[in-house]
Amino acid sequence: MSILAKLKGEKTLLSVQEVQTEFGPGYRGIVLIGNTQKTCHLIRDKETGEWKTLGDENACAILAASLAQLGTPITGQTSAEKLQHS
């Protein structure tokens, strides 16, 4: 009997969906942190090109790192970074 046939349970640790919003395209991630599901939305502003985060800070960091490892890096300067470089 294979080891997969002996599995007794499972949990989804990370769920990522590509979304379209009226503000621009983005991603929604649901991350299991401890025993709690945390949600993060990463939305790319269609006006400025900046990435906006909404949701749990740790979940957003995990989502951004996971997307980068999949070859979809979340890049772009924030408003604060643009002001520092100007």
Residue, then its C-alpha position, 0 to 999 in steps of 0.5 A: m500500500s502506498i504512503l499516499a493511501k495511508l494519509k489520514g488528513e490534510k490542510t491547505l497551507l497556502s491558497v493563491q488566486e489571481v484576481q481582477t479588481e476595479f483598481g487593477p489586477g492582483y492576487r489573493g492569498i489565504v495562508l495558514i499561520g499556526n492554526t489560523q487562516k490569514t488573508c492578504h490581497l496584493i493589488r497592482d494599482k492600474e494608475t501608478g503601477e504600485w503594489k498595494t497590500l491589504g490584510d495580514e502583514n505576515a500573510c502578505a510577506i509569505l504570499a509575495a515570497s511565494l509568488a517570487q519563487l514561482g517566477t512572479p515577483i511583486t516589484g515596483q517602488t512604493s510612494a515613499e521609495k519614489l520620494q527618496h530617489s527624487 
